[in-house]
Every structure is written in C-alpha cells, then in structure tokens.
C-alpha cells in the first residue's frame, strides 16, 4: 500500500529535486527553448511545498488536486498546464483515498498521463 504520507513525501522530494536540478534543466531548455524550465519547475514545486501542510490531512485526491492547481497557476510556459493537468486528472481517481493499492497507483498515473496526452494533443509519430 502507498499511503497519503508517501504521496506527500514524494511531492516534497520533487521540490528538492527540482531545486537541485534547476540549473541543469535550465541549461537543457536553453538549447531547445527559452531557458526557463528549471526555474519555472523549481518555483512551481516550491509553491506546492508551501501549500502541502494545509492539505496534508486531506485525502490523496485533494493533495493531488491542490498540487495540480498550484502548478497550473505558478509554472509558466507549456509545463504549467501539462504538469497541472497530470495532477488534476490523477486527483480524479484518488478522491477519498487515504492509501493506494498498486492497481490504484497505476490508474492514478494512467489518468494523469492521459490528461497530458489530451492537453498536449500528442499523437504517435
């Protein structure tokens, strides 16, 4: 079982990783884009980390929805809508859950990924 505590810690770990890798991600984005991806993701997950204490006692769906809405409103470029959509869609299948089975975790990730595909209009090839 994956507990709500695991989900919250995962999101806090994301904040630390995006902070540590900010310059690397920005350098990668400089080669193919406008050079702000690392900064945007670090800023977005810092905002998520600020908001997590207020929802840490809620269900997993609420934690993920808050994460998605925060990223949607605080991360610029295409990343905000894509990452935000992932978490908002993942929240839909985890409402009222305090823990997840492996199958439920798969559904959470699948729903989030489907949201990104739909939002980004991704197609094979």
C-alpha positions, 0 to 999 in steps of 0.5 A: 500500500502507498499511503497519503504520507508517501504521496506527500513525501514524494511531492516534497522530494520533487521540490528538492529535486527540482531545486537541485536540478534547476540549473541543469534543466535550465541549461537543457531548455536553453538549447531547445527553448527559452531557458526557463524550465528549471526555474519555472519547475523549481518555483512551481514545486516550491509553491506546492511545498508551501501549500502541502501542510494545509492539505496534508490531512486531506485525502490523496485526491485533494493533495493531488488536486491542490498540487495540480492547481498550484502548478497550473497557476505558478509554472509558466510556459507549456509545463504549467498546464501539462504538469497541472493537468497530470495532477488534476486528472490523477486527483480524479481517481484518488478522491477519498483515498487515504492509501493506494493499492498498486492497481490504484497507483497505476490508474492514478498515473494512467489518468494523469498521463492521459490528461497530458496526452489530451492537453498536449494533443500528442499523437504517435509519430 
